[in-house]
């Protein structure tokens, strides 16, 4: 799968054959004290679904995060990318679409820090039915702003693709979309949108980066301005309609860049499509 990925060179990140390696970089002060990058990884085997957890250090809270898939032959997609406020972990889950004989694994990456004022975890879910497309939006309470986006599908059986994990421009809501893949899904399924909210952080800013529009695999990174650090992230594809798979939606180890890596499913996409990465930054 990785041979066709567009190479993305980031000053603070190297993507190796299996995981993320942080490159030494100056670390600016943060609006959230104790901001730190954590990681976890699942077993590497041919189990049809698996989950990884990134655990925050004692005294810190989970603020955001993401995941990365290794292996899967374009037949594995995310089912969960969620900040777990009850346990201060970030969960990255994935499932095979059909039988995949070889081994694969999922990495979870979390952004942790001391609790900002007004910290609150929000969620919204759709009804459970057999509609092929769903959209869910979770909104922050009045006076608070969004610092992270998350998503989860339930009962999709590997046949539902998380398409968008999108913060709005005002950073007040998180919208998630999901599509059944081209094979469809006979059963009922639901879609969850998650957000992490807080009182407005100093210098809070949404940064985006958009890939080329074509029919190739893609990788793109949205970098925080100098002096700001990454607190949360999101991603979306446009034109994939259930056939473009997020293989990675994750922060770099220096917490300066949000990265999205997306690939076409095994049958490919006839038309053009693009992907966009979202970085939620603050001083």
Backbone as a ProteinNet text record, in pm:
[ID]
protein_1_A
[PRIMARY]
XXXXXXXXXXXXXXXXXXXXXXXXXXXXXXXXXXXXXXXXXXXXXXXXXXXXXXXXXXXXXXXXXXXXXXXXXXXXXXXXXXXXXXXXXXXXXXXXXXXXXXXXXXXXXXXXXXXXXXXXXXXXXXXXXXXXXXXXXXXXXXXXXXXXXXXXXXXXXXXXXXXXXXXXXXXXXXXXXXXXXXXXXXXXXXXXXXXXXXXXXXXXXXXXXXXXXXXXXXXXXXXXXXXXXXXXXXXXXXXXXXXXXXXXXXXXXXXXXXXXXXXXXXXXXXXXXXXXXXXXXXX
[TERTIARY]
82.4	0	85.9	196.6	274.4	353.4	379.1	460.8	398.3	265.5	199	167.7	202.2	170.7	255.4	193.5	268	363.4	490.6	588.3	569.1	555.6	539.1	658.8	733.5	851.6	814.3	825.1	794.3	918.3	947.6	1068.4	1067.1	948.8	941.1	897.6	892.4	837.2	901.7	929.2	970.2	875.4	812.7	728.9	814.7	838.4	921.2	832.7	892.1	814.5	711.9	718.7	623.3	561.1	626.8	573.6	621.9	608	646.6	772	864.3	986.1	993.2	996.7	1005.4	1147.2	1161.4	1290.7	1308.6	1424.7	1448.5	1415.8	1340.2	1300.4	1278.9	1293.4	1265.1	1118.8	1088	950.9	902.6	810	759.8	672.9	655.3	565.6	423.2	341.2	205.3	103.3	-15.2	-125.6	-173.2	-150.6	-184.6	-53.9	-25	100.9	112.8	234.7	260.3	218	203.3	159.8	260.4	209.5	298.9	234.5	316.8	276.4	293.4	191	197.9	152.6	188.7	153.9	126.5	56.4	30	9.6	22	10.4	-60.8	-138.5	-207.4	-112.4	-161.8	-88.9	-80.3	22.5	35.2	1.9	-118.5	-164.5	-276.4	-345.5	-450.9	-591	-600.8	-732.2	-810.6	-941	-1018.8	-1043.5	-1038.4	-1052	-962.7	-913.2	-825.8	-824.9	-771.2	-770.3	-641.4	-593.6	-475.9	-514.2	-445.3	-471.7	-342.3	-347.4	-237.4	-276.3	-196.5	-231.9	-159	-233.6	-173.7	-97.4	9.6	80.4	-9.6	21.5	-54.2	-54.8	-170.9	-184.5	-215.9	-229.1	-264.5	-395.7	-459.3	-585.3	-565.9	-649.7	-643.5	-713	-644.5	-697	-731.3	-658.1	-680.4	-587.3	-583.7	-495.2	-537.2	-483.2	-513.4	-459.3	-452.6	-407.6	-339.6	-272.5	-199.9	-207.3	-234.3	-245.8	-119.3	-69.7	46.4	2.7	16.5	-34.9	-182.8	-245.7	-389.5	-424.9	-326.7	-350.4	-471.7	-499	-614.5	-748	-744.4	-866.9	-894.7	-827.1	-846.1	-874.8	-976.1	-1009.9	-1042	-1032.8	-1060.6	-1208.6	-1235	-1369.4	-1382.3	-1268.3	-1271.2	-1145.1	-1164.3	-1057.6	-1118.1	-1090.3	-1167.2	-1083	-1094.4	-1037.4	-1132	-1081.6	-1163	-1143.7	-1235	-1222.4	-1235.3	-1303.5	-1323.5	-1197.3	-1104.2	-982.8	-854.6	-867	-753	-661	-726.2	-656.4	-711.4	-634	-686	-695.9	-815.3	-841.7	-842.3	-766.4	-768.2	-806.1	-920.9	-967.5	-983.5	-970.5	-981.9	-1033.8	-1087.8	-1143	-1115.8	-1107.2	-1089.9	-1221.1	-1208.7	-1321.7	-1307.4	-1379.4	-1359.2	-1243.1	-1211.3	-1103.2	-968.7	-875.7	-740.1	-645.5	-568.7	-493.4	-366.6	-305.8	-177	-193.4	-82.3	-83	-90.1	-150.8	-155.6	-169.7	-148.9	-162	-207.1	-253	-296.3	-219.8	-172.8	-106.1	-202.3	-200.2	-276.9	-180	-211.3	-128.5	-216.1	-174.5	-252.5	-178.4	-255.7	-203.4	-258.2	-170.3	-210.7	-155.5	-219.8	-173	-254.1	-210.1	-287.2	-424	-523.7	-660.8	-677.7	-714.7	-744.9	-877	-897.5	-1022	-1142.1	-1245.6	-1368.6	-1362.7	-1265.2	-1251.2	-1380.2	-1426.8	-1550.4	-1545.7	-1591.3	-1596.5	-1741.3	-1761.1	-1896.6	-1911.9	-2037.2	-2064.5	-2204.4	-2221.6	-2353.2	-2352	-2464.9	-2469.2	-2598.9	-2591.4	-2707.9	-2794.8	-2911	-2990.4	-2916.8	-2952.8	-2896.5	-2993.4	-2953.5	-3038	-2947.3	-3006.5	-2928.9	-2902.1	-2921.2	-2886.9	-2738.6	-2707.3	-2569.4	-2477.9	-2534.1	-2455.6	-2511.3	-2422.6	-2466.7	-2375.1	-2432.2	-2357	-2395	-2295.8	-2319.2	-2237.7	-2300.5	-2232.6	-2248.5	-2135.9	-2135	-2090.5	-2164.5	-2137.6	-2093.6	-1996.1	-1950.7	-2057.6	-2067.3	-2157.8	-2117.9	-2212	-2186.5	-2067.9	-1981.5	-1866.3	-1742.4	-1755.2	-1639.6	-1605.1	-1480.3	-1434.9	-1373.9	-1375.4	-1331.3	-1179.5	-1120.3	-976.7	-944.9	-1048.1	-1021.3	-1148.3	-1130.3	-1240.6	-1217.2	-1325.9	-1316.2	-1436.1	-1426.5	-1533.5	-1535.2	-1652.4	-1665.6	-1784.7	-1767.9	-1881	-1912.2	-2039.7	-2079.5	-2159.9	-2125.7	-2194.3	-2179.4	-2071.6	-2047.1	-1984.3	-1933.8	-1878.9	-1764.4	-1687.4	-1577.8	-1620.9	-1751.8	-1803.7	-1844.3	-1808.9	-1839.4	-1708.4	-1695.1	-1573.2	-1597.9	-1512.8	-1515.5	-1454	-1534.4	-1491.4	-1436.8	-1514.2	-1475.1	-1468.1	-1366.2	-1357.4	-1323.6	-1426.9	-1409.7	-1452.4	-1359.7	-1398.6	-1455.1	-1553.2	-1600.9	-1502.9	-1515.8	-1417.9	-1420.4	-1535	-1544.6	-1493.7	-1458.3	-1413.2	-1516	-1640.4	-1747.4	-1815.9	-1786.2	-1851.7	-1762.8	-1790.1	-1717.3	-1816.7	-1793.9	-1882.8	-1810.9	-1878.6	-1824.6	-1919.5	-1865.5	-1947.4	-1897	-1989	-1953.7	-2031.3	-1964.1	-2026.3	-2009.1	-2109.8	-2088.5	-1997.1	-1912.5	-1825.6	-1905.7	-1837.9	-1908.9	-1981.3	-1939.2	-2007.9	-2136.8	-2150.1	-2268.4	-2264.2	-2361.8	-2372.2	-2519.2	-2553.7	-2694.8	-2756.5	-2676.2	-2730.6	-2743.1	-2795.8	-2806	-2672.3	-2638.3	-2517	-2540.6	-2454	-2465.8	-2329.2	-2331.8	-2211.2	-2206.2	-2089.3	-2068	-1971.1	-2001.5	-1909.2	-1867.8	-1737.8	-1685.1	-1607.6	-1609.2	-1530.2	-1474.9	-1364.1	-1309.5	-1317.4	-1381	-1403.5	-1338.2	-1314	-1258.2	-1286.2	-1264.9	-1268.8	-1163.5	-1187.9	-1096.9	-950.8	-865.4	-722.1	-655.9	-549.4	-477.9	-427	-453.4	-402.5	-465.9	-584.4	-648	-671.4	-632.7	-634.5	-652.5	-734.2	-751.6	-665.7	-582.4	-495.4	-532.7	-541.9	-575.9	-469.6	-461.5	-376.3	-449.4	-451.4	-528	-434.7	-458.3	-376.5	-410.2	-335.5	-370.3	-501.8	-572.1	-696.1	-663.2	-661.2	-628	-676.3	-634	-680.3	-569.7	-472.3	-361.3	-377.9	-303.9	-297.6	-236.9	-265.7	-228.9	-177.2	-91	-48.3	-33.3	-82.4	-76.7	-63.3	8.3	26.6	-9.7	-83.2	-118.4	-31.4	52.2	150.2	105.6	122.6	93.7	194.6	152.1	246.4	355	467.6	577.7	528.5	569.2	530.2	401.7	332.5	209.4	228	147.9	157.4	20.9	25.9	-93.3	-164.3	-295.2	-376.1	-478.9	-517.9	-612.1	-605.2	-675.5	-665.2	-788.7	-795.4	-903.2	-860.1	-947.9	-917.1	-1046.5	-1041.3	-1156.4	-1109.9	-1192.4	-1172.9	-1294.4	-1273.5	-1382	-1373.3	-1480.6	-1484.5	-1456	-1418.6	-1389.5	-1513.6	-1616	-1748.9	-1738.2	-1672.3	-1664.5	-1552	-1474.4	-1364.6	-1226.8	-1223.1	-1097.8	-1088.2	-979	-962.7	-853.5	-884.6	-780.9	-690.3	-566	-469	-393.6	-400.9	-338.8	-397.1	-438.3	-481	-413.3	-303.7	-223.6	-143.4	-103.5	-12.6	131.7	221.4	362.7	410	525.5	574.2	610.4	643.5	677.7	553.7	435	307.8	308.4	349.2	345.5	265.9	235.8	175.2	71.1	-42.4	-145.5	-132	-125.4	-100	-219.7	-254.4	-353.4	-291.3	-301	-258.6	-381.8	-418.4	-537.8	-504	-568	-541.7	-674.1	-668	-786	-801.8	-926.3	-951.3	-899.7	-905.9	-845.6	-898.7	-1021.9	-1075.6	-1045.3	-992	-955.8	-1075.3	-1046	-1147.1	-1127.3	-1232.1	-1220.7	-1199.2	-1262.8	-1254.9	-1147.6	-1139.9	-1045.1	-1103.2	-1016.2	-1056.7	-940.6	-971.4	-864.7	-886.2	-784.7	-793.5	-743.9	-792	-755.8	-723.3	-617.1	-578.5	-612.3	-658.8	-692.9	-603.6	-542.6	-464.6	-530.1	-554.1	-606.6	-490.3	-447.9	-324.1	-353.8	-263.6	-272.3	-133.2	-119.3	12.7	40.5
-120.1	0	125.2	121.5	242.3	281.7	187.5	219.7	327.1	340.6	437	568.2	578	700.3	816.8	931	1053.8	1081.3	1108.3	1132.8	1273.3	1279.9	1409.2	1433.4	1539.5	1571	1680.4	1648.7	1744.6	1763.1	1885.9	1912.6	1843.2	1821.2	1765.1	1620.3	1551.1	1416.4	1331.6	1206.1	1107.1	990	945.4	827	710.9	613.6	499.1	383.9	265.9	150.6	106.2	153.9	102.1	206.8	319.2	410.4	552	636.8	776	801.4	878	912.8	1063.8	1118.3	1262.7	1311.8	1423.4	1486.1	1596.7	1605.7	1705.8	1844.1	1919.2	2053.6	2138.7	2269.3	2360.9	2350.8	2349	2333.9	2465	2532.1	2658.7	2635.2	2741.2	2732.1	2710.6	2649.1	2616	2680	2709.1	2760.3	2655.6	2528.8	2417.5	2363.2	2381.4	2333	2181.1	2134.3	1990.5	1921.6	1994.7	1933.5	1826.6	1705	1593.7	1498.8	1435.2	1336.6	1196.9	1111.7	974.3	880	752.5	656.9	518.8	438.1	299.2	223	89.7	10.1	-121.1	-168.8	-296.6	-411.6	-532.1	-648.9	-642	-705.7	-716.3	-859.8	-878.5	-1011.7	-996.4	-1104.8	-1099.9	-1097.6	-1063.8	-1046.1	-940	-962.7	-877.1	-736.9	-717.4	-583.3	-571.9	-452.7	-432.9	-286.1	-261.6	-126.5	-102.5	21	63.2	179.5	192.3	299.1	372.8	505.2	590.4	650.7	628.2	663	789.1	883.6	1008.7	986	1062.3	1054.9	1102.5	1058.2	1099.6	1252	1306.5	1449.7	1526.7	1456.5	1523.3	1466.5	1540.2	1500.5	1478.6	1395	1373.7	1490.4	1549.5	1665.4	1631.8	1542.4	1506.1	1394.3	1363.9	1258.6	1203.9	1087.2	1025.7	885.3	831.9	695	675.5	560.6	527.4	377.5	336.5	195.3	148	32.5	-29.2	-164.1	-183.3	-302.9	-285.4	-392.2	-386.5	-392.2	-369.9	-385.5	-312.4	-192.5	-111.3	-172.8	-272.9	-339.2	-318.3	-222.2	-191	-41.8	-6.4	133.7	161.1	286.5	323.7	308.1	259.2	255.1	346.3	391.1	474.5	559.3	688.5	781.8	873.4	846.1	909.7	939.6	1062.9	1100.5	1052.2	968	909.4	991.4	1085	1173.6	1103.5	989.3	917.2	846.8	820.1	747.3	814	927.9	1002.2	915.2	852	774.5	815.2	791.2	808.3	671.2	641.4	510.5	520.8	434.6	421	277.4	258.7	125.5	112.4	-8.7	-32.1	-172.6	-193.5	-324.3	-353.4	-482.2	-524.6	-512.2	-477.9	-481.2	-609.4	-714.8	-846.4	-916.5	-1034.6	-1113.1	-1064.3	-1041.2	-1000	-1095.1	-1173.2	-1283.8	-1240.7	-1130.1	-1090.5	-1012.1	-991	-917.3	-767.3	-697.4	-551.9	-503.4	-374.6	-319.7	-174.7	-124.6	14.2	82.1	203.6	286.4	395.1	424.7	535.7	641.9	768.1	879.9	980.3	1019.4	1111.2	1240.2	1347.9	1477.4	1501.5	1510.3	1525.1	1655.3	1703.9	1824.6	1848.8	1944.6	1983.8	2033.8	2009.9	2043.3	2193.1	2236	2377.4	2413.7	2540	2584.8	2547.5	2496.3	2464.7	2338.2	2250.9	2128	2046.5	2005.2	1927.9	1839	1713.6	1617.4	1607.2	1620.1	1620.5	1508.5	1468.5	1361.8	1376.3	1325.2	1317.5	1196.7	1122.4	1008.5	1005.9	947.5	933.6	817.5	803	682.9	565.4	445.9	324.9	272.4	280.6	229.4	187.3	155.9	103.4	207.7	336.5	439.9	430.1	454.7	435.7	552.2	664.6	783.3	845	889.6	954.4	1072	1168.1	1284.5	1312.3	1342.8	1370.5	1492.6	1584.7	1705.5	1720.1	1733.4	1761.2	1905.4	1980.9	2124.5	2156.6	2245	2291	2378.4	2378.2	2470.4	2614.9	2704.9	2847.7	2896	2973	3028.2	2941.3	2817.3	2728.1	2706	2665.8	2638.9	2500.3	2451.5	2315.6	2308.4	2205.4	2183.3	2045.7	1963.2	1829.7	1771.2	1683.3	1614.3	1464.2	1386.8	1241.4	1178.5	1049.1	980	832.8	770.9	626.5	573.8	456.9	386.6	265.5	229.6	110.4	19.8	-108.7	-214.1	-197.3	-133.4	-117.8	-238.5	-330.3	-454.1	-436.8	-328.7	-304.5	-248.2	-229.1	-180.5	-33.9	36.5	179	255.9	359.5	440.2	573.5	606.7	740.7	836	927.8	1015.4	1148.4	1216.9	1348	1347.8	1414	1452.6	1600.8	1683.9	1823	1922.7	2007.5	2120.6	2232.7	2306.8	2422.6	2538.4	2638.4	2747	2829.4	2833.7	2908	2828.7	2702	2611.2	2602.1	2574.6	2553.9	2419.1	2345.4	2216.1	2121.3	1991.7	1885.2	1804.6	1796.5	1722.9	1601	1487.3	1360.5	1305.1	1251.9	1185.3	1043.9	955.9	817.7	765.4	683.6	622.1	471	399.1	258.1	247.2	143.9	125.5	74.1	50.4	14.3	-119.2	-205.6	-333.4	-316.9	-204.3	-180.4	-258.4	-230.6	-298.2	-325.4	-451	-489.9	-452.4	-443.8	-420.3	-273.3	-248.7	-113.1	-71.8	55.9	108.2	252.7	302.2	440.7	507.4	639.3	721.1	815.8	826.1	915.5	1026.6	1146.9	1259.6	1296.6	1319.9	1356.5	1487.1	1562.1	1683.8	1705.6	1775.7	1821.8	1973.6	2030.8	2175.6	2232.7	2362.4	2432.4	2580.9	2655.6	2800	2842.1	2949.6	2985.3	2991.7	2920.8	2920.6	3040.2	3094.2	3205.1	3164.9	3248.4	3224.4	3107.7	3063	2947.8	2975.6	2880.3	2902.4	2769.9	2771.5	2655	2673.1	2574.6	2576.3	2457	2478.7	2370.4	2357.1	2237.4	2211.1	2111	2136.9	2056.1	1993.5	1867.1	1795	1837.5	1783.3	1796.4	1723.4	1764.4	1699.7	1608.3	1477.3	1380	1242.1	1137.2	1002.7	918.1	982.5	912.1	911.8	823.1	827.1	959.9	999	1134.3	1139.1	1235.8	1269.2	1420.5	1479.7	1624.9	1659.3	1767.4	1810.5	1956.6	1985.9	2123.2	2162.7	2263.5	2301.5	2423.9	2418.3	2534.2	2645.6	2772	2883.1	2876.6	2939.8	2943.9	2995.9	2929.7	2971.7	2909.6	2832.9	2766.3	2614.8	2543.4	2398	2336.3	2214.3	2139.5	2088.3	2116.3	2067.2	1963.2	1967.6	1871.5	1876.4	1784.7	1775.6	1709.9	1713.5	1649.1	1626.5	1567.9	1540.8	1515.8	1528.2	1493.8	1453.4	1374.2	1349.2	1403.3	1440.9	1491	1423.5	1353.2	1281.9	1134.1	1088.3	946.3	860.8	915.3	854	704.6	674.2	536.6	455.1	513.2	438.6	499.2	612.3	670.7	643.3	583	537.1	619.4	672.7	737.1	628.1	624.7	529.9	589.5	721.1	787.5	925.7	954.1	1088.1	1109.1	1186.2	1184.3	1312.4	1338.4	1450	1404.9	1495.5	1460.7	1462.8	1402.8	1386.6	1518.9	1620.5	1752	1835.8	1786	1855.5	1992.2	1988.9	2110	2091.7	1967.2	1939.9	1829.3	1848.8	1745.5	1684	1552.2	1481.2	1394.1	1393	1298.3	1221.1	1088.4	1000	922	931.2	864.5	785.2	668.6	580.6	536.1	496	440.1	293.5	245.5	105.5	16	-117.4	-205.7	-188.6	-143.8	-126.7	9.6	100.8	232.9	324.7	450.5	552.9	609.3	607.5	651.9	802.2	879.3	1025.1	1083	1215.3	1286.5	1308.9	1317.6	1342.7	1410.6	1464.2	1527.2	1502.1	1531.7	1519.5	1648.4	1675	1798.6	1763.6	1822.6	1807.3	1933.7	1917.6	2029.9	2024.7	2136.7	2150.9	2256.6	2222.4	2318.1	2357.1	2482.1	2529.9	2638.2	2652.7	2760.8	2792.8	2911.2	2950.8	2882.8
0	0	0	78.3	98.1	-26.5	-119.1	-235.1	-322.8	-321.8	-406.5	-336.8	-209	-135.5	-185.1	-190.9	-220.6	-104.8	-134.4	-27.5	28.2	158.8	224.8	314.3	288.1	367.2	464.8	593	699	785.3	821.5	898.7	1033.5	1091	1225.3	1227	1112.1	1111.9	1005	1039.2	941	953.6	843.5	844.5	799	885.9	852.2	810.2	797.3	753.4	854.6	979.2	1076.6	1166.6	1190.3	1291.1	1263.8	1363.5	1351.3	1432.8	1376	1446	1454.7	1575.3	1590.4	1564.8	1496.5	1472.6	1574.4	1633.6	1736.5	1684.2	1762.9	1720.9	1844.3	1828.2	1938.5	1975.1	2103.4	2150.9	2209.9	2143.2	2196.6	2319	2398.4	2513.3	2464.7	2550	2509.1	2600.9	2541.8	2621.8	2721.2	2689.1	2778.7	2835.2	2963.4	3020.2	3007.5	2993.9	2991.6	2864.5	2754	2629.1	2586.1	2555.1	2526.2	2425.2	2344.1	2244.8	2304.5	2293.6	2342.5	2232.1	2243.5	2139.1	2196.7	2118.2	2151.5	2022.2	2026.6	1904.8	1935.4	1839.9	1853.2	1821.4	1835.9	1787.1	1635.1	1577.8	1433.1	1394.1	1340.6	1301.9	1200.7	1169.3	1068	1129.1	1257.8	1319.4	1243.1	1222.7	1132.3	1185.4	1317.2	1373.3	1495.7	1519.3	1635.6	1676.1	1795.1	1850.3	1925	1919.9	1995.4	2084.8	2198.2	2293.4	2326.1	2318.8	2361.8	2496.1	2598.9	2736.5	2780.7	2836.9	2885.3	3015.6	3037.6	3166.1	3280.4	3400.4	3518.5	3529.9	3562.3	3581.1	3454.4	3341.3	3216	3164	3073.7	3012.4	2862.7	2804.7	2661.1	2590.4	2493.7	2421.3	2276.8	2216.8	2076.6	2037.2	1907	1861.4	1727.2	1694.2	1566	1558.4	1437.3	1418.9	1285	1272.4	1150.2	1128.4	1004.8	969.8	900	939.6	875.7	820.9	689.3	624.1	592.2	552.7	524.8	378.3	289.6	146.8	93.6	146.4	104.1	144.4	228.3	272.3	420.8	482.4	623.9	636.2	716	738	883.2	922.7	1061.4	1094.1	1212.7	1268.4	1389.6	1441.4	1562.4	1572	1596	1630.1	1736	1863.1	1970.1	2092.4	2143.2	2272.3	2382.2	2470.1	2577.2	2704.3	2727.1	2841.6	2975.2	2978.5	3104.8	3152.7	3060	3098	3048.3	2982.1	2929.4	2844.2	2747	2644.7	2508.5	2402.4	2267.6	2203	2149.1	2088.9	1937.4	1872.3	1726.8	1695.3	1629.5	1594	1444.2	1391.8	1247.8	1223.5	1102.4	1065.9	919.6	888.4	750.7	674.1	548	455.7	374.8	416.5	357.5	424.4	377.5	436.7	385.8	478.8	444.1	517.2	442.8	501.1	574.6	533.5	590.7	721	788.8	915.3	891.2	985.8	983.7	1127.4	1148.5	1283.6	1276.4	1390.5	1399.8	1512.6	1485.3	1585.8	1632.2	1761.8	1818.8	1868.8	1844	1887.8	1961.6	2080.3	2161.3	2190.3	2207.7	2251.8	2392.1	2488.6	2628.6	2685.6	2791.1	2858.6	2983.5	3062.2	3180.4	3136	3217.1	3177.7	3157.1	3035.9	3014.6	3081.6	3109	3172.1	3084.5	3147.5	3076	2993.1	3017.5	2938.1	2942	2823.4	2813.9	2690.2	2705.9	2596.6	2548.1	2418.4	2363.8	2261.1	2235.8	2140	2082.5	1961.6	1898.4	1805.9	1803	1713	1633.7	1517.2	1430.2	1478.1	1415	1436	1373.5	1415.5	1356.6	1252.1	1124.6	1016	901.3	786.9	674.9	566.7	595.8	497.7	462.1	336.2	290.1	326.5	367.3	402	529.1	617.9	740.8	773.2	845.7	891.8	1036.6	1118.5	1260.2	1301.2	1373.8	1419.3	1569.8	1640.2	1783.7	1803.4	1884.4	1901.5	2043.8	2055.3	2186.1	2251.1	2383.8	2452.4	2424.5	2439.3	2416.4	2500.2	2438.6	2507.7	2503.7	2453	2443	2296	2272.6	2136.6	2125.4	2002.7	1972.8	1963.7	2025.2	2011.3	1953.2	1926.9	1872.9	1812.3	1712	1644.3	1651.1	1667.1	1666.3	1598.7	1567.2	1495.9	1534	1515.5	1536.8	1458.4	1397.2	1337.5	1424.1	1432.9	1507	1415.3	1419.9	1342.6	1192.1	1150	1006.1	941	1023.3	970.5	872.3	883.3	791.1	657.7	638.3	510.1	512.8	619.9	631.6	642.2	560.4	555	625.6	722.8	781.8	680	629.4	520.5	572.6	654.4	705.8	857.7	912.4	1053.6	1050	1048.8	1007.4	1114.8	1160.9	1246.4	1160.1	1211.2	1134.3	1151.6	1066.7	1066.5	1195	1262.2	1388	1507.3	1483.6	1589.6	1702.5	1661.8	1759.3	1742.7	1635.1	1613.8	1534.9	1550.7	1482.1	1399.6	1269.3	1180.1	1123.9	1129.7	1080.6	975.7	865.7	765.1	743.7	705.1	676.8	558	475.4	358.3	364.9	320.4	292.2	170.7	167.3	52	-67.2	-178.1	-300.4	-290.4	-198	-178.8	-99.4	-28.6	53.4	184	268	398.4	425.8	442.3	454.2	587.8	693.5	826.2	862.3	981.8	1035	1096.1	1085.1	1145.1	1186.8	1272.6	1318.3	1316.6	1325.5	1317.2	1435.7	1496.5	1610.6	1573.8	1622.2	1615.2	1757.2	1776.1	1907.4	1898.2	2005.3	2011.5	2151.1	2158.7	2286.6	2283.6	2384.7	2391	2517.1	2514.1	2629.5	2614.9	2721.7	2709.5	2605.9	2530.3	2421	2465.7	2391.9	2420.8	2352.8	2410.9	2346.6	2207.7	2109.2	1974.8	1902.9	1948.1	1884.9	1736.9	1652.1	1508	1435.1	1330	1243.9	1118.8	1090.6	972.8	884.9	753.1	661.4	552.7	497.5	381.5	293.7	163.2	69.2	-33.5	-62.7	-159.8	-302.5	-397.9	-538.5	-565.5	-669.9	-710.8	-828.4	-802.2	-905.9	-861.7	-928.9	-895.4	-833.8	-767.1	-703.5	-551.7	-482.8	-337.3	-293.4	-170.1	-128.6	15.1	41.9	177.3	185.9	292.5	306.6	454.5	484.9	622.4	641.1	747.9	784.7	903.5	885.9	987.2	1065.5	1197.1	1280.7	1252.9	1263.9	1248.7	1356.6	1329.7	1426.4	1561	1667.3	1801.5	1851.5	1765.2	1807.4	1801.5	1881.6	1883.9	1855.2	1808.6	1771.7	1896.8	1906.3	2017.7	1972	1845.2	1789	1637.8	1571.9	1427.3	1367.9	1234.4	1161.1	1018	938	797.5	722.6	590.7	508.3	369	300.7	158.6	84.4	-40.5	-123	-259.1	-296.1	-422.7	-410.7	-291	-272	-256.3	-192	-174.9	-142.2	-31.7	16.2	-43.4	-136	-197.5	-168.3	-98.7	-51.2	98.5	141.2	278.8	347.4	466.2	546.8	604	558.9	613.8	731.9	746.7	859.5	879.8	1001.7	1043.4	1178	1182.6	1303.8	1323.5	1449.3	1478.8	1463.3	1427	1431.5	1575.8	1599.2	1735.6	1801.4	1722.1	1777	1805.8	1768.3	1786.1	1717.7	1590.6	1509.3	1380.4	1342.3	1212	1222	1153.2	1139.3	1000.5	993.4	868.4	831.8	702.9	651.1	535.7	542.6	434.5	390.7	263.2	212.1	86.4	72	-42.3	-103.5	-229	-294.8	-254.5	-253.7	-221.3	-334.7	-320.4	-420.5	-562.7	-580.9	-716.6	-775.6	-695	-743.3	-761.8	-794.2	-816.4	-956.8	-1035.6	-1175.1	-1185.8	-1099.7	-1107.8	-1018.3	-1018.7	-934.1	-794.7	-696.6	-559.1	-486.8	-368.3	-290.9	-143.1	-65.7	79.2	143.4	263.6	334.9	479.7	531.1	671.3	747.9	872	959.3	1084.2	1116.1	1239.7	1326.9	1453	1549.2	1640.3	1627.7	1689.6	1793.5	1889.3	1987.5	2037.6	2095.3	2145.8	2278.7
[MASK]
+++++++++++++++++++++++++++++++++++++++++++++++++++++++++++++++++++++++++++++++++++++++++++++++++++++++++++++++++++++++++++++++++++++++++++++++++++++++++++++++++++++++++++++++++++++++++++++++++++++++++++++++++++++++++++++++++++++++++++++++++++++++++++++++++++++++++++++++++++++++++++

